[in-house]
Amino acid sequence: MLVLLVNVALAQEPAAFPEWTLPSATVDAVRAVADRPLGERLDAATRGFLGRPYVVDIAGEGEGVDPDAPARYDTFDCMTLLEEAVGMVLAGDPLQAPLIRDALRYSGLPTYQNRNHFMEAEWIPRAIATGLLEDITDRVGHARTLTHEVTLETWHSWRH
């Protein structure tokens, strides 16, 4: 069973955190194409974010190791843009996107320790395992699997 959790930041008053509030124009655009193919829904979910600044490591858990906001809509990095867009188009209603975003971003409770930090090693396989994404690699080409063990020592060395 997949358990989905809403980020604490969403319980705050939207006016207090405007950068955390999904723009109403984006909500309307995604709702308007809810019955359209995935590509059109993704276009609607991301078009309003064109030209927004790119900032590395923009999202966190709102506390602890990574106190950045769980979501921001005034700036993105490639991972957060992807999580928000996929969340909006898979949720059924864009205002429920945090449920999908957290299911993509975390393996369990939304904590830094449970975050899927590595796109190919964690994020994609877990999204496929939970049924949020489907692996169509064999339908479009040949793939090979690469493996690399990340130890605590390796992880700490990357922070420098």
N, C-alpha and C positions, 0 to 999 in steps of 0.2 A: 504494500500500500504506500502511495506517495503522500507525504504530509506536506502541505503548503502553509507557510506562515507569512503574515503581513509585517513589514518593517514597522518598528515603533515610530519612525519619523512621520509616517502617514497619519498617525493619530493626532499629530500636532495641528494647530490651526493653520490652514494654507497661507493666509496673509502674513503670518510670522516667518514663513520660509518660502518666498516667491520662487527662488531658484529650484526648490524641491517640488514645485507644483507643475504637473503636466499641463502645458498650455491648452486652453480650451479649443483653439483652432486645430490642434493636432488630434484631440479627442474627437471633434466633429468630423475631421477628415477620415480617421480610421473607422468610425461608425458608418460613414457614408459608403464605404466600400467593403463592409463586413462580409458580404456574400460573393465578393470577387475573388479571382485567383490570388495565390500567395504573393506573387510579384507586385501586383497592384496594391495589396494591403501593406506590404513593406515600403513601397514608394510613399504611400499616404502617411505612414508612421514616421518616416525619416525626412520627408521633403521640408518640413518646417524647421529642421535643425541644420540645413545647409548654411554654411558660413559661420557656424558657431565655433568658438576657439577649441583647439585640441590641447588638453592638459593631461599629462601622464598620471595614472593612478588616482583618478578623481573620486572614486567611490570607496566606501568602507562600511563599517558596521555601526557607525554613529557613536562608538565608544571603544574603550580598550585599546588593543594594538593598532588598529586603523580607525581613528575617530572621524574620518571623513563621512559626509552624509551618505546614506545608502543609495540615493539617487539625486541627480541634478539635471536640469534641463537647459541650463545656460551655457554649459561646456561639457565636452565628452572626451573620452579616449576611445580607441577602437572597440575595446571589450564592452564598455558600458553602453555605447551606442547600439551594439549588436544585442546585448541583453535587453535593453529597453524596447527596441524594435520588435524583436521576436516575442517578448512578453506581451506587447500591445496586440500583435496580430494573432497570437494563439490563445489569448485569455477569453475571447468571446466579447469582452468589453474592455476598451483600453484602460479604464480606471481600475481594472483588476490586474493590470500588468505586473505589479509588484509580486503577486503570487507566483507567476511564471518566472519572473526575474530571479526570485529567491530559489526556486526549484532548479534553475539553471546554474546559479552562482554557488549554491551550497549543497553539501551532502549532509543533511540534517539541519540542526538549528543554525540560524544565521550568525556564525561566529567566524573570526579570522581562521581559527584552526580547521573549521569545516569548509572553508572556501575552496572552490575548484580553481586553484591558482594557475594551472597549466592547461592551455586550450586543448592541445592534442592528447595529453596524457590523462586529463581528468574531466574537463568541461564537456568535450564532445562525447567520450564514451559514457559518461553518466547521463547526459541528455538523451542519448540513444537508449540506454538501459531503462530509463524511466518512461520512455515512450514520447518524450517531447520532440525529439528529432528522429528521423529515419535515415539509416545509412544506405545510400543509393550508389556507393562507389562502384560496385560491380556492374551496375547498369550503364555507367558512363566511362569506365576505363579500368585499368589494372592498378592495384595498389600494393604496396609492400609495407610490412609492419616493422617499425624501428623501436627498439627499447633502450632505456637508459635508467639506471638506478640513481635516484636522488637521495643521498644520505643527509643527515642533519648537518654534517660538516660541509657538504656541498651547498646546502641551502644557506648556511651562514656566510659562506664565502661570496655568494652573489650579492649580498647586501652592501659590500664595500664598493 
